[in-house]
Amino acid sequence: MRRLGLTFLLGAWLWATPIQPSHAEWFMDFYLGKSFPLNSDLTINQPANNSRFTIEDVSFDDESFSDPPYYGLRAGYFFERYPSLGIALEAFHFKMFAETSKSKRFTGTQGGAAINVLQPVNAVVQAFEISHGVNYVTVDAIFRNPMFVDQERFPRGRVQAYVGVGPGVVIIHSHNRVEGVSHEQDYSVGGFGVQTFAGAKVLLFKHFGVFAEYKFTHSRLKVDLSTGDATVNENTHHVIFGLTVPFR
């Protein structure tokens, strides 16, 4: 929530910053990047086995450069009347792999018996992978501050600092193995999430540029198991680099 509040405050500052006249425009962004998932509790719920327990502070790998790599696409529009305000539809893909060889604390009930024990995650959960993606689809609100405006070549500013926020759905495809039983979940909605982001674009030509951006995403994901389900809070830092194509 603190990151979300800072994004809105920075957006308000950009909105209030005087800028030279601009024009309405469409744009498309294409990007690659790297994610940094934060540790999270992983809760396993298996009513048929009379089990519900939490594995505390599980760490995750991202494998951002393995096939398929981290990628994203954003298409949007900046309004003619309010050229600092834009909206966009965005989709991006990253991955989460639980590091199951590490020892973590298990608390709750397993097989009807209370547990509170420190043991390797893979003693119970041999694999927990959202390997075909944590796939966000968001509707973004964007605030920008054009700089170095040239009405002939760069009417929207050759350099643009921007911030934004976007709620949306999270589509997942997972593979897991719990107590030796494997399960693969096909593409389905795993939950709802939100992203905040801040970045800067530099136009190299009138209709082509590059950009760098920081994102933070949060969602609570529900993943199917062979019997029952698992829940995990996804909190992730992202660094992305890409190409932007503005046009009017």
Rosetta blueprint (number, residue, H / E / L):
1 M L
2 R H
3 R H
4 L H
5 G H
6 L H
7 T H
8 F H
9 L H
10 L H
11 G H
12 A H
13 W H
14 L H
15 W H
16 A H
17 T L
18 P L
19 I L
20 Q L
21 P L
22 S L
23 H L
24 A L
25 E E
26 W E
27 F E
28 M E
29 D E
30 F E
31 Y E
32 L E
33 G E
34 K E
35 S E
36 F E
37 P E
38 L L
39 N L
40 S E
41 D E
42 L E
43 T E
44 I E
45 N E
46 Q E
47 P H
48 A H
49 N H
50 N L
51 S E
52 R E
53 F E
54 T E
55 I E
56 E E
57 D E
58 V E
59 S L
60 F E
61 D E
62 D L
63 E L
64 S L
65 F L
66 S L
67 D L
68 P L
69 P L
70 Y L
71 Y E
72 G E
73 L E
74 R E
75 A E
76 G E
77 Y E
78 F E
79 F L
80 E L
81 R L
82 Y L
83 P L
84 S L
85 L E
86 G E
87 I E
88 A E
89 L E
90 E E
91 A E
92 F E
93 H E
94 F E
95 K E
96 M E
97 F E
98 A E
99 E L
100 T L
101 S L
102 K L
103 S E
104 K E
105 R E
106 F E
107 T E
108 G E
109 T E
110 Q E
111 G L
112 G L
113 A E
114 A E
115 I E
116 N E
117 V E
118 L E
119 Q E
120 P E
121 V H
122 N H
123 A H
124 V L
125 V E
126 Q E
127 A E
128 F E
129 E E
130 I E
131 S E
132 H E
133 G E
134 V E
135 N E
136 Y E
137 V E
138 T E
139 V E
140 D E
141 A E
142 I E
143 F E
144 R E
145 N E
146 P E
147 M E
148 F L
149 V L
150 D E
151 Q L
152 E L
153 R L
154 F E
155 P L
156 R L
157 G L
158 R L
159 V E
160 Q E
161 A E
162 Y E
163 V E
164 G E
165 V E
166 G E
167 P E
168 G E
169 V E
170 V E
171 I E
172 I E
173 H E
174 S E
175 H E
176 N E
177 R E
178 V E
179 E L
180 G L
181 V E
182 S E
183 H E
184 E E
185 Q E
186 D E
187 Y E
188 S E
189 V E
190 G E
191 G E
192 F E
193 G E
194 V E
195 Q E
196 T E
197 F E
198 A E
199 G E
200 A E
201 K E
202 V E
203 L E
204 L E
205 F E
206 K L
207 H L
208 F E
209 G E
210 V E
211 F E
212 A E
213 E E
214 Y E
215 K E
216 F E
217 T E
218 H E
219 S E
220 R E
221 L E
222 K E
223 V E
224 D E
225 L L
226 S L
227 T L
228 G L
229 D E
230 A E
231 T E
232 V E
233 N E
234 E E
235 N E
236 T E
237 H E
238 H E
239 V E
240 I E
241 F E
242 G E
243 L E
244 T E
245 V E
246 P E
247 F E
248 R L
